[in-house]
Amino acid sequence: LEAEPSHRPNDESRGCDRDRARVNVSEGHLSAFGLRVALVASRFNDLVTRRLLAGAEDALRRHGADLERCRTVWVPGAVELSLVAKTLAASGHYDAIVALGCVIRGATSHYDHVCAMVASGLNEAALETGVPVIFGVVTTETLEQALERAGSKAGNKGADAAVAALEMANLMKTLAAEPGRA
């Protein structure tokens, strides 16, 4: 007697087993070879943002980027990241933009407004230009939490953002090269 195949109701109910062989999967790879990436960094809270920038540059280098083909642009604060990111994305010179900043909650509601503006602005820049604009902005309650996310206990969110930029840039190139795309 042959054993029956294991029953996986979730997969079967979605038709995954039956359709798996016919589904085309696209995903970006993590190579920086030939890519041009712009890093936009906020000077406000630069104790943190310089560490995020160092992490992003290190990640790009480790993934094969020619840093001479990349660019770093400093802006005064997190709110200014969006305009510069959109300008760089619209220039056609870059395959991805990484926005790096740090917003730490204070005693007023300013934090909430800044975080909302930055997140919305960076998302809008990506959607309007078709160029990946990656959110590498650390938003925390304390300076200690921010430093933890800039290279100590919680890794380096600048490095994470740079790797996400590589994956998205390569994915966008793959999708643009598919037959039938304009």
Kinemage of the C-alpha trace (Angstrom):
@kinemage 1
@onewidth
@group {chain A} dominant
@subgroup {mainchain}
@vectorlist {calphas} color= white
{ca leu a 1} P 0.000 0.000 0.000
{ca glu a 2} L 1.217 3.466 -0.848
{ca ala a 3} L 0.891 6.203 1.679
{ca glu a 4} L -1.351 9.055 0.700
{ca pro a 5} L 0.335 12.428 0.255
{ca ser a 6} L 0.152 14.673 3.273
{ca his a 7} L -2.913 16.857 3.331
{ca arg a 8} L -2.224 20.605 3.379
{ca pro a 9} L -5.626 22.299 3.399
{ca asn a 10} L -4.274 25.853 3.250
{ca asp a 11} L -2.241 25.200 0.109
{ca glu a 12} L -5.006 23.216 -1.569
{ca ser a 13} L -7.694 25.744 -0.749
{ca arg a 14} L -5.621 28.417 -2.459
{ca gly a 15} L -4.745 26.128 -5.348
{ca cys a 16} L -1.010 26.490 -4.680
{ca asp a 17} L -0.024 22.863 -5.352
{ca arg a 18} L -1.940 22.751 -8.599
{ca asp a 19} L -0.759 26.149 -9.874
{ca arg a 20} L 2.793 26.211 -8.555
{ca ala a 21} L 4.372 24.978 -11.790
{ca arg a 22} L 2.654 27.705 -13.825
{ca val a 23} L 3.415 30.739 -11.676
{ca asn a 24} L 6.246 33.005 -12.810
{ca val a 25} L 8.150 34.476 -9.894
{ca ser a 26} L 10.172 37.658 -10.130
{ca glu a 27} L 12.382 38.965 -7.382
{ca gly a 28} L 15.392 41.212 -7.225
{ca his a 29} L 18.836 39.924 -6.480
{ca leu a 30} L 21.295 41.469 -4.061
{ca ser a 31} L 24.072 42.490 -6.423
{ca ala a 32} L 25.110 46.106 -6.730
{ca phe a 33} L 27.087 45.453 -9.914
{ca gly a 34} L 26.413 48.226 -12.422
{ca leu a 35} L 23.909 50.047 -10.205
{ca arg a 36} L 23.975 53.699 -9.298
{ca val a 37} L 22.566 54.405 -5.860
{ca ala a 38} L 22.092 57.795 -4.250
{ca leu a 39} L 22.184 58.119 -0.479
{ca val a 40} L 20.376 61.119 1.007
{ca ala a 41} L 21.263 61.745 4.644
{ca ser a 42} L 19.870 64.161 7.203
{ca arg a 43} L 22.354 66.218 9.245
{ca phe a 44} L 19.863 66.531 12.114
{ca asn a 45} L 20.770 63.847 14.682
{ca asp a 46} L 23.982 63.223 12.743
{ca leu a 47} L 25.389 61.176 15.626
{ca val a 48} L 22.958 58.537 14.350
{ca thr a 49} L 22.726 59.372 10.644
{ca arg a 50} L 26.503 59.197 10.120
{ca arg a 51} L 26.390 55.639 11.453
{ca leu a 52} L 23.436 54.816 9.197
{ca leu a 53} L 25.359 56.232 6.243
{ca ala a 54} L 28.471 54.215 7.108
{ca gly a 55} L 26.328 51.075 7.314
{ca ala a 56} L 24.692 51.813 3.952
{ca glu a 57} L 28.049 52.439 2.253
{ca asp a 58} L 29.499 49.269 3.756
{ca ala a 59} L 26.509 47.209 2.572
{ca leu a 60} L 26.790 48.636 -0.949
{ca arg a 61} L 30.520 47.915 -1.049
{ca arg a 62} L 30.024 44.350 0.247
{ca his a 63} L 27.453 43.725 -2.482
{ca gly a 64} L 29.790 44.870 -5.239
{ca ala a 65} L 28.951 48.551 -5.684
{ca asp a 66} L 31.420 50.897 -7.275
{ca leu a 67} L 31.075 53.732 -4.758
{ca glu a 68} L 32.443 56.178 -7.338
{ca arg a 69} L 29.179 55.630 -9.252
{ca cys a 70} L 27.138 56.354 -6.135
{ca arg a 71} L 26.431 59.719 -4.547
{ca thr a 72} L 25.776 61.036 -1.053
{ca val a 73} L 23.732 64.195 -0.549
{ca trp a 74} L 23.323 65.830 2.851
{ca val a 75} L 20.134 67.710 3.758
{ca pro a 76} L 19.360 69.736 6.897
{ca gly a 77} L 16.689 67.490 8.418
{ca ala a 78} L 14.402 64.532 7.853
{ca val a 79} L 11.621 66.596 6.257
{ca glu a 80} L 13.995 67.662 3.476
{ca leu a 81} L 14.803 64.057 2.539
{ca ser a 82} L 11.682 63.731 0.373
{ca leu a 83} L 12.310 66.630 -1.988
{ca val a 84} L 15.936 65.707 -2.606
{ca ala a 85} L 15.110 62.006 -2.968
{ca lys a 86} L 12.423 62.833 -5.534
{ca thr a 87} L 14.748 65.181 -7.430
{ca leu a 88} L 17.479 62.546 -7.606
{ca ala a 89} L 15.005 59.824 -8.598
{ca ala a 90} L 13.518 61.992 -11.352
{ca ser a 91} L 16.983 62.817 -12.742
{ca gly a 92} L 17.274 59.399 -14.386
{ca his a 93} L 20.838 59.030 -13.087
{ca tyr a 94} L 20.099 56.583 -10.256
{ca asp a 95} L 18.636 53.098 -10.010
{ca ala a 96} L 17.608 53.581 -6.367
{ca ile a 97} L 17.597 56.196 -3.645
{ca val a 98} L 18.188 55.483 0.055
{ca ala a 99} L 16.893 58.117 2.479
{ca leu a 100} L 18.676 58.075 5.847
{ca gly a 101} L 17.554 60.046 8.849
{ca cys a 102} L 16.721 59.913 12.514
{ca val a 103} L 13.649 61.313 14.260
{ca ile a 104} L 13.547 61.030 18.045
{ca arg a 105} L 10.353 61.757 19.965
{ca gly a 106} L 10.411 64.913 22.037
{ca ala a 107} L 7.940 66.509 24.416
{ca thr a 108} L 5.608 67.798 21.673
{ca ser a 109} L 3.627 66.365 18.763
{ca his a 110} L 6.287 67.575 16.302
{ca tyr a 111} L 7.643 64.008 16.087
{ca asp a 112} L 4.342 62.652 14.763
{ca his a 113} L 4.104 65.335 12.096
{ca val a 114} L 7.695 64.888 10.948
{ca cys a 115} L 7.413 61.087 10.751
{ca ala a 116} L 4.183 61.273 8.763
{ca met a 117} L 5.568 63.873 6.350
{ca val a 118} L 8.769 61.945 5.718
{ca ala a 119} L 7.097 58.568 5.206
{ca ser a 120} L 4.471 60.028 2.893
{ca gly a 121} L 6.951 62.143 0.945
{ca leu a 122} L 9.396 59.321 0.322
{ca asn a 123} L 6.600 56.984 -0.743
{ca glu a 124} L 5.242 59.648 -3.104
{ca ala a 125} L 8.709 60.153 -4.609
{ca ala a 126} L 8.963 56.456 -5.452
{ca leu a 127} L 5.456 56.193 -6.841
{ca glu a 128} L 5.752 59.319 -8.993
{ca thr a 129} L 9.167 58.493 -10.464
{ca gly a 130} L 9.102 54.697 -10.618
{ca val a 131} L 12.505 54.615 -8.929
{ca pro a 132} L 12.806 52.759 -5.610
{ca val a 133} L 13.107 55.244 -2.744
{ca ile a 134} L 13.911 53.309 0.401
{ca phe a 135} L 12.894 54.480 3.874
{ca gly a 136} L 16.031 54.301 6.004
{ca val a 137} L 14.751 56.693 8.645
{ca val a 138} L 15.038 55.560 12.240
{ca thr a 139} L 12.063 56.734 14.320
{ca thr a 140} L 12.498 56.122 18.035
{ca glu a 141} L 11.508 57.233 21.483
{ca thr a 142} L 15.084 57.784 22.717
{ca leu a 143} L 18.608 58.447 21.494
{ca glu a 144} L 19.651 55.107 22.979
{ca gln a 145} L 17.096 53.271 20.795
{ca ala a 146} L 18.304 55.187 17.763
{ca leu a 147} L 21.936 54.256 18.389
{ca glu a 148} L 20.927 50.621 18.838
{ca arg a 149} L 19.441 50.717 15.301
{ca ala a 150} L 22.495 52.451 13.865
{ca gly a 151} L 24.996 49.689 14.383
{ca ser a 152} L 24.785 48.225 17.850
{ca lys a 153} L 22.202 45.840 19.347
{ca ala a 154} L 19.586 46.023 16.579
{ca gly a 155} L 21.926 45.957 13.580
{ca asn a 156} L 22.275 48.871 11.201
{ca lys a 157} L 19.093 50.079 9.539
{ca gly a 158} L 21.169 52.046 7.023
{ca ala a 159} L 22.719 48.789 5.830
{ca asp a 160} L 19.291 47.155 5.727
{ca ala a 161} L 17.923 50.020 3.634
{ca ala a 162} L 20.839 49.824 1.188
{ca val a 163} L 20.292 46.084 0.677
{ca ala a 164} L 16.571 46.691 0.123
{ca ala a 165} L 17.504 49.334 -2.459
{ca leu a 166} L 19.658 46.828 -4.361
{ca glu a 167} L 16.903 44.236 -4.368
{ca met a 168} L 14.299 46.732 -5.540
{ca ala a 169} L 16.552 48.283 -8.212
{ca asn a 170} L 17.286 44.856 -9.648
{ca leu a 171} L 13.624 43.854 -9.461
{ca met a 172} L 12.564 47.002 -11.315
{ca lys a 173} L 15.134 46.276 -14.043
{ca thr a 174} L 13.819 42.712 -14.344
{ca leu a 175} L 10.209 43.865 -14.584
{ca ala a 176} L 11.079 46.555 -17.145
{ca ala a 177} L 12.830 43.966 -19.341
{ca glu a 178} L 9.878 41.562 -19.441
{ca pro a 179} L 8.264 41.049 -22.864
{ca gly a 180} L 5.263 43.230 -23.490
{ca arg a 181} L 6.459 46.080 -21.268
{ca ala a 182} L 6.655 49.543 -22.769
